[in-house]
Amino acid sequence: MKKRSEKQQELDNLKSDLAKVSTVILSTFQGITVKDDNKLRRAVQAAGGRYRVVKNTLAEKAGEGTPNEALLKDLSGTNSISYTETDPVSLAKALTKIAKDVPAFQFRAGIVEGRVLSIAEIQQLAALPSKEELISKVMFLLSAPAQRIASVVSAVNRNLAVTVNEAVKADKFGSGSAPVETAQ
């Protein structure tokens, strides 16, 4: 059995973590195997998040005074939380993949940027492209006009060179019968 000081330390750590994060997903895991639990923890960690099995009273006390208070109030049954400070889409994708593979793992609700999400909204969040994908798409869209401008500008020089070359081949500048004067 944990000492009171250990329980207080655990509460302080969880409260500190919850105060910093923007995304918390509440789930239940009753009946999950150790193998599936390890797979779940690795997937959440790879997505840049943390996964914790929490006692209901600990979660409720840790959530007090944080944006996650509404989510963690009046919990019942076996609960776990996954949370991240970074990309909520990556976390939702990892959890959704596990939920498909492991029927014992089920979503209850979530909070992203202070907004409570239902189970359906968590699955919609998982369907979005990740932060990295969105950044790469924006960078492509920003660079595309510059590439087109560079292509058009270089085409003018290229077209001029081709025209002059064809004119020389067709002897449009004269046959060379007139002497070329050079300045001395």
ABEGO torsion letter per residue (X at the ends): XBBAAAAAAAAAAAAAAAAABABBBBBBABGBBAAAAAAAAAAAAAAGBBBBBBBAAAAAAAABGBAAAAAABGBBEBBBBBBBABBAAAAAAAAAAAAAABAABBBABBBBGGBBBBAAAAAAAAABBBAAAAAAAAAAAAAAAAAAAAAAAAAAAAAAAAAAAAAAAAGAAEAGABBBBBBX
